[in-house]
Amino acid sequence: EVQLVESGGGLVQAGGSLRLSCAASGFTFDDYAIGWFRQAPGKEREGVSCISVSRNSTYYEDSVKGRFTISSDNAKNTVYLQMNSLKPEDTAVYYCAAGICTAPRYWGQGTQVTVSS
């Protein structure tokens, strides 16, 4: 059974930092890309970042470039999203997803990130 479990969300002030974790199990970790998506109330889900371990490649949505960093610890089957210089616009539920960056197949339950002004 494929499982993706997010953690690390919380409440921070603008300019602060959070580190999200996505713990994966139930599949061959390096056969899948792992991405982070987010959705704010009343807004469409959007891709934030994605990493392909096998291809050693990363993707960042324009609004987070230079502020967020995605990384992986393959031994722990875990992907991280280091979020710095957070803005109120970053407030959303953040979801971990596995598969193809542009069309993931498996999803976690999400973790709330709230950035106060």
CORMO-V212388 format. One line per field, one symbol per residue. ss: DSSP state (H for helix, E for strand, C for the rest). burial: + if it has 16 or more other ideal C-beta (glycine too) atoms within 10 Angstrom, else -. A space follows every 50 residues. Layout:
ss=???
burial=???
This chain:
ss=CCEEEEECCEEEECCCCEEEEEEEECCCHHHCEEEEEEECCCCCCEEEEE EECCCCEEEECHHHCCCEEEEEEHHHCEEEEEECCCCHHHCEEEEEEEEE CCEEEEECCCEEEEEEC
burial=---+-+-++--+-----+-+++++--+-+--+++++++--------++++ ++-----+++---+---+-+-+----+++++-+--+---++++++++++- +--+-+++-++-+-+--
